[in-house]
Amino acid sequence: MSAVVEFEKVVAVAGSFPVLTGLDLRVAQGEVVLLRGENGAGKTSFLRSCAGLISVSSGDAHVLGFDMRVDRRAPRRYIGLLGHENNLYRDLWVREHVEFRAAAVGAAESDTDAALLRVGVPKQLWSVPIGSLSAGQRRKVAIASLVVGRPRLWLLDEPHASLDSESRENLDVILAEASQLGATIIFASHESPPTNGIASRVITMGGGRVLEDSGAS
């Protein structure tokens, strides 16, 4: 399978602190990769580097075929990022927010409704301001915003945070379905055991580099 993410000897610095320290990592199309490691291991920094939010200082970094040292914004339209923070417009209604994301990627109006229903947001909440929702409900809206965009690369940081057990299982099914359709998924999680075994590969990070890779040859 073709590589979606190719990092070779990548160094990245946030402020004056090195967050990736010679990272070597290749992820193929359709893989579901779980990142493990302690806080500060580099998991979030790797996800943010893939999304072009952290610049690469040295090494070779390609995402979806784009050279991240040349133009780290170029692949963003093909990427769905779910961080620790949901980054929602709290004054917008639920449906308005997902509709905004749908319009940005050229999705149909019906795709907005389908995404909200798919992640389990009941219709009675669609016309409610996001700021009035619970943490779990806001997480579902953030996930719906990813679903409607149909990204080629999903980058998820603790995606099950604030979700109940039923919603976590539903998210796992959504991710598995996206992978079967050719999307690549990389997510960081502290859960044990993580996500009902949907990951085809587990990578342990530490000190800004890979310590162990279950998919390494």
C-alpha positions in Angstrom: 0.0 0.0 0.0 1.1 3.6 -0.7 2.4 5.6 2.2 0.2 8.3 3.6 2.6 9.5 6.3 6.4 9.2 5.8 8.6 10.7 8.5 12.4 10.1 8.4 14.7 11.5 11.0 12.2 14.3 11.7 13.0 16.9 14.3 10.3 19.4 15.4 10.5 22.1 18.1 7.7 23.8 20.0 9.1 27.1 21.3 12.5 26.1 22.4 11.6 22.5 23.3 12.2 19.6 21.0 9.0 17.6 20.7 10.1 15.2 17.9 13.7 14.0 18.1 14.6 12.1 15.0 11.3 10.4 14.4 11.1 7.6 11.8 7.6 6.5 11.0 5.7 5.3 8.0 2.0 4.7 7.8 0.3 3.1 4.8 -3.1 3.8 3.3 -5.9 2.1 5.2 -4.0 1.4 8.4 -5.5 2.0 11.8 -2.6 3.0 14.0 -2.7 3.4 17.8 -0.1 5.6 19.5 0.8 4.8 23.1 3.2 6.5 25.5 3.4 8.6 28.6 2.5 12.3 28.6 5.2 14.2 26.7 6.1 11.1 24.6 5.5 13.0 21.4 2.1 11.6 20.4 0.2 14.8 20.2 3.2 16.6 18.6 3.3 13.9 15.9 -0.4 14.3 15.2 -0.1 18.1 15.0 3.0 17.8 12.8 1.0 15.6 10.4 -1.8 18.2 10.4 0.7 21.0 9.6 0.2 22.7 12.9 3.8 22.2 14.1 6.6 22.9 11.6 9.3 20.3 10.9 12.8 21.7 11.7 14.8 18.9 10.0 14.4 15.5 8.4 12.0 14.4 5.7 8.3 14.6 6.3 5.6 13.8 3.7 1.9 13.6 4.4 -0.5 12.5 1.6 2.4 13.0 -0.8 3.0 16.7 0.3 6.4 17.8 1.5 5.6 19.3 4.9 8.8 21.4 4.8 7.7 23.1 1.6 4.0 23.7 2.4 2.6 22.3 5.6 -0.9 23.8 4.8 -1.3 21.9 1.5 -2.7 18.6 2.8 -5.1 20.1 5.4 -8.2 19.9 3.2 -7.7 16.1 3.2 -7.2 15.8 6.9 -9.6 15.5 9.9 -8.0 16.4 13.2 -9.7 15.8 16.6 -7.6 17.2 19.4 -7.9 17.3 23.2 -10.0 20.4 22.7 -13.0 20.1 20.4 -12.5 23.5 18.8 -16.2 24.2 18.3 -17.9 27.5 17.8 -19.8 27.5 21.0 -22.3 30.2 19.9 -23.4 28.3 16.8 -26.2 25.8 16.9 -25.2 22.2 16.6 -26.4 21.7 13.1 -24.9 25.1 12.0 -21.5 24.0 13.1 -21.5 20.7 11.2 -23.1 22.4 8.2 -20.3 24.9 8.2 -17.8 22.1 7.9 -19.8 20.4 5.2 -19.9 23.5 3.1 -16.1 23.9 3.5 -15.6 20.5 1.9 -18.4 20.7 -0.6 -20.6 18.1 1.1 -24.4 18.1 0.5 -26.8 19.4 3.1 -28.1 15.8 3.6 -24.6 14.8 4.6 -24.8 17.1 7.6 -27.9 15.3 8.9 -26.5 11.9 8.2 -23.3 12.7 10.1 -25.2 13.9 13.2 -27.3 10.8 13.2 -24.3 8.6 12.6 -22.5 9.7 15.7 -25.7 9.7 17.8 -26.6 13.3 18.2 -30.4 13.4 18.7 -32.5 15.7 16.5 -33.7 17.7 19.5 -30.2 19.0 20.0 -29.6 20.1 16.5 -31.0 23.6 17.2 -29.2 24.0 20.6 -26.2 26.3 21.0 -23.0 24.2 21.4 -22.1 26.1 24.5 -25.0 24.6 26.3 -24.1 21.0 25.6 -22.5 18.5 27.9 -18.8 17.5 27.4 -19.9 14.2 25.8 -22.4 15.9 23.5 -19.8 18.4 22.4 -17.4 15.5 21.6 -20.0 13.9 19.4 -20.5 17.2 17.5 -16.7 17.4 16.9 -16.7 13.8 15.6 -19.7 14.6 13.3 -17.7 17.5 11.9 -15.0 15.0 11.0 -17.4 12.4 9.6 -19.1 14.9 7.2 -15.7 15.9 5.8 -14.8 12.3 4.8 -11.0 12.9 5.4 -8.4 10.7 3.8 -6.4 11.0 7.0 -8.0 10.9 10.4 -5.8 12.2 13.3 -7.4 11.7 16.7 -6.1 12.6 20.1 -7.9 10.7 22.9 -11.0 10.4 20.7 -13.0 8.6 23.3 -12.7 11.3 26.0 -16.0 12.3 27.6 -17.9 9.6 25.7 -20.0 6.9 27.3 -19.4 3.2 26.6 -22.1 3.0 23.9 -20.8 6.1 22.1 -17.2 4.8 22.3 -18.2 1.5 20.6 -20.1 3.5 18.0 -17.0 5.6 17.3 -14.9 2.4 16.9 -17.4 1.2 14.2 -17.2 4.6 12.4 -13.4 4.4 12.4 -13.4 0.8 11.2 -15.8 1.7 8.4 -13.7 4.7 7.3 -10.6 2.4 7.2 -12.4 -0.1 5.0 -13.2 2.7 2.6 -9.5 3.5 2.3 -9.0 6.2 4.9 -6.0 6.1 7.2 -6.5 6.5 10.9 -3.9 7.5 13.5 -5.0 8.0 17.1 -3.5 8.4 20.5 -5.1 6.8 23.5 -4.2 6.0 27.1 -7.1 3.6 27.4 -6.4 0.0 28.3 -7.5 -2.1 26.6 -7.9 0.5 23.7 -10.9 0.7 21.5 -12.0 -2.9 21.2 -8.9 -3.9 19.1 -9.7 -1.8 16.0 -6.0 -0.9 15.6 -4.1 -3.0 13.2 -0.8 -1.6 14.5 0.4 -0.3 17.9 3.3 2.2 18.2 4.8 3.1 21.5 6.5 6.6 21.6 8.8 8.2 24.1 11.1 11.2 24.0 9.7 12.3 20.6 10.6 9.1 18.8 9.3 5.5 18.2 10.3 3.0 21.0 8.3 0.0 19.8 6.3 -0.7 16.7 4.1 -3.8 16.4 4.1 -3.4 12.6 7.8 -3.1 12.2 9.5 -5.7 10.0 
